[in-house]
């Protein structure tokens, strides 16, 4: 609920601060006094467009601020504020600043926000209906939302939306797999060929390293044989002297000496061990030399194997050491592609089931919409009889969408069709010529569909073009709407103004140089004077005052009236 409004240097308002209350608050004043400036200010606070031309002449900027009581805020607003990380307690202060240089800034509880976020907050906080605001009713989406709100079908609409998103995600996945499947055969042939080559190579783990080592050994076979033979001669075979003969002589000498001095026995043991090691090394060298002679043909085999590995690695665009990993990768791709047809069949089955679930829920929603449409049409048609459209009727048509394509909101097209005079067939709202009739129809729709309205509702001269008993009924409808929430109404009709729980008068004051607008809350007695002025014009008579007093008494004593 809007509890406070502050306006500074906006249009012809120098400074205004209003304390607002629940119920119906009416704003009246002379023509041109600036009654609609308040509506313009609220539109800016709700995220409307604003420019330097809206700043009071001579001022550098215009500032507007509205304070909303959040103790009974709709859950959607609380959740939205949390999502935007905006701190909120029991109130929300919305502020808008227009600068002479064309810049505009917006704030929510002191936190700077982009204009789009201000619009989102404004759509939850304020609902403005001017003489042309009924145009929103012409939008199919708005008509559908009205019907769903009237029938309290939002939870079911949410379920349909979830079912739609599940189906849509499956459809996109199916289309992706089908796209992949179109090139499947060509890809399969290529993958099978590549995997076949790699598997035919039968490359073992670590084989590349082993072959590289062996190739190096075979390529240097002559040098290795010469080195082995030289070492063997020095250790064991040389007749000019070798390590084994020297160790044997040393061992004989040590054994003889150890018989005299046992302390030399350990040294003799070491010499004996050295002789054993020399003989073992000689035998290994003999075997190594023999292997070099035996593997003379192995070099060609190793080189051919390494060449085949290098060639396949080049074709696969990896190094030889990466071939095993590349093989595993291609095998996995091949297996995945071979499963695609099976996966696609399963997905198509799931897609059909998801579509069926969606259609069942959408059809259930459609049936409930049809029932709600009949009740809404009856309600609004009854209200039309008292709003100057006697014999008129409203029809709410619920038909399956012409495309029959699944949509977030269901399968239904909703259209409000109205006949404002007896004998005329119902037509689409856009084909109704009278703006006054449309504004009254808009009021009837608002009253019928806003039973639990939590926003501040603003009506700007929606009573245009009517008078007499119809005007009184319009006022009663507005008052009834105010009983359930907060309604602000700019009006020029005393029949409507008398129905207000609270009354504000807009006055324009000029000293010949500057012009200012002020707003004043009226006491009971001043309300009588204002209504008498609206009834009688320039000369306010006692009869006009008495009539005004009767109108106020008939409407009921205003809530919280000042004395």
Buried (B, 14 or more C-beta within 10 A) or exposed (E): BBBBBBBBBBBBBBEBEBEBBBBBBBBBBBEEBBBBBBBBBBBBBBBBEBEBEBBBEEBEBBBBBBBBBBEEBBEEBBEBBEEBEBEBEEBBBBBBBBEEEEEBBBBBBEBEBEBEBBEBBBBBBBBBBBBEBBBBBBEEEBBBBBBBBBBEBEEBBEBBBEBBEBBBEBBEBBEEBBEBBEEBEEBBEEBBEBBEBBEEBEBEEEBBEEBBEBBEBBEEBEEBBEBBBEBBBBBBBBEEEBBBBEBBEBBEEBBEBBEEEEEBEEBBEEBBEBBEEBBEBBEEBBEBBEBBEEBEEBBEEBBEBBEBBBEBBEEBEBEBEBBBEBBEBBBEBBEEBEEBEEBBEEBBEBBEEBBEEBBEBBBBBBEBBBEBBEBBBBBBBEBBBBBBBEEBBBBBBBEEBEEEEBBEBBBBBBBBBBBBEEEEEBEEBEEBEEBBBBBBBBBBBBBBBBEEBBBBBBBBBBBBBBEEEBBBBBBBBBBEBBEBBBBBBBBBBBBBBBBBBBBBBBEBEEEEEEBBBBBBBBBBEBBBBBBBBBBBEEEBEEEBBEBBBEBBEEBEEBBEBEE
